[in-house]
Amino acid sequence: QVQLVESGGGLVQPGGSLRLSCAASGSTFYINAMGWYRQAPGKQRELVAVITSGGTTVYADSVKGRFTVSRDNAKNTVYLQMNSLKSEDTAVYYCNSDLTTGTKRSDYWGQGTQVTVSS
């Protein structure tokens, strides 16, 4: 069983910064990719940023230049540094990991962490 534990959400003013963390733990696994999605009230969940095992990153157009995704392979942890936050970044942010355990490849999700950008 694999668990993803997120931390770092909260309330921040427009223009401020936050850093989210997500650590994977549990059974022996190989991380193919880890990343972040978000869901605002009344909207569908959307991709924010992903980083692959090879270090390739993909960002939503809306966050390019403001958010940075990174990972610490030794700690099985992915980070999302969010700068120049806007009110439209307000959402529940979910960590996602594409993992292989044994011969099975699966998606895992964290419990979500609230990010609120407001003055």
C-alpha positions in Angstrom: 0.0 0.0 0.0 1.3 3.4 -1.0 0.4 6.7 0.7 0.9 10.2 -0.4 1.0 12.8 2.4 0.7 16.5 1.4 1.6 19.6 3.4 2.1 23.3 2.9 -1.3 24.7 2.0 -2.9 27.8 3.6 -4.0 31.4 3.2 -1.8 33.8 1.4 -2.3 37.3 -0.1 -2.2 38.0 -3.8 1.4 38.2 -4.9 2.6 35.9 -2.1 4.2 32.5 -2.2 3.6 29.0 -0.8 5.4 25.7 -1.1 3.6 22.4 -1.2 5.2 19.1 -0.4 4.1 15.6 -1.1 5.9 12.5 0.3 5.2 9.0 -1.0 5.7 6.1 1.4 4.7 2.5 1.9 5.4 -0.5 -0.2 8.4 -0.8 -2.4 7.8 1.2 -5.6 9.3 3.0 -8.5 8.1 6.5 -9.2 7.4 7.1 -12.9 6.1 10.6 -12.4 4.8 12.9 -9.6 2.8 16.1 -9.8 0.1 18.3 -8.8 -3.5 18.9 -9.8 -6.0 21.3 -8.5 -9.8 21.7 -8.3 -11.6 24.9 -7.7 -15.2 25.0 -6.5 -17.5 24.2 -9.4 -14.7 23.3 -11.7 -13.1 20.1 -12.9 -9.8 18.9 -11.6 -6.9 20.2 -13.8 -3.2 19.5 -14.2 -0.9 22.1 -12.6 2.5 20.6 -13.0 4.2 17.2 -13.4 7.8 16.0 -13.2 8.9 12.6 -14.6 11.5 10.3 -13.3 13.9 11.7 -15.9 13.3 15.2 -14.7 11.1 16.4 -17.6 8.5 19.0 -16.4 5.1 19.9 -17.8 3.1 23.0 -16.6 -0.3 24.3 -17.2 -0.1 27.5 -19.2 -1.8 29.4 -16.4 1.1 28.7 -14.0 4.1 28.9 -16.3 6.7 31.3 -15.0 5.2 31.4 -11.6 5.2 27.8 -10.3 8.1 25.4 -10.2 7.8 21.6 -9.6 10.8 19.7 -8.3 11.5 16.4 -6.6 13.9 14.8 -4.1 14.3 11.2 -5.3 16.0 10.2 -2.0 13.0 11.3 0.0 10.3 10.2 -2.6 9.0 13.8 -2.3 7.7 16.3 -4.9 7.5 20.0 -4.3 5.5 22.8 -5.8 6.9 26.3 -5.3 4.1 28.8 -6.0 5.1 32.4 -6.5 3.1 35.5 -7.6 -0.1 33.8 -6.5 -3.4 35.1 -7.8 -6.9 34.7 -6.6 -7.6 32.4 -9.4 -5.0 30.0 -8.0 -7.4 29.3 -5.1 -8.3 25.6 -5.1 -7.7 22.3 -3.4 -4.3 21.0 -4.6 -3.9 17.3 -5.0 -0.7 15.4 -5.2 -0.6 12.6 -7.8 1.9 9.9 -8.4 2.3 7.4 -11.2 4.0 4.4 -9.4 5.0 0.9 -10.3 4.9 -1.6 -7.5 6.1 -5.0 -8.6 4.7 -5.3 -12.2 1.7 -3.1 -11.6 1.6 0.5 -12.6 -1.0 2.7 -10.8 -2.1 6.2 -10.0 -2.2 7.4 -6.4 -3.7 10.5 -5.0 -3.1 12.5 -1.9 -5.9 13.8 0.4 -5.7 17.4 -0.9 -4.5 20.6 0.6 -6.4 23.9 0.5 -4.7 26.9 -1.0 -6.6 30.2 -0.7 -5.3 33.4 -2.2 -7.1 36.4 -0.8 -6.5 39.8 0.7 
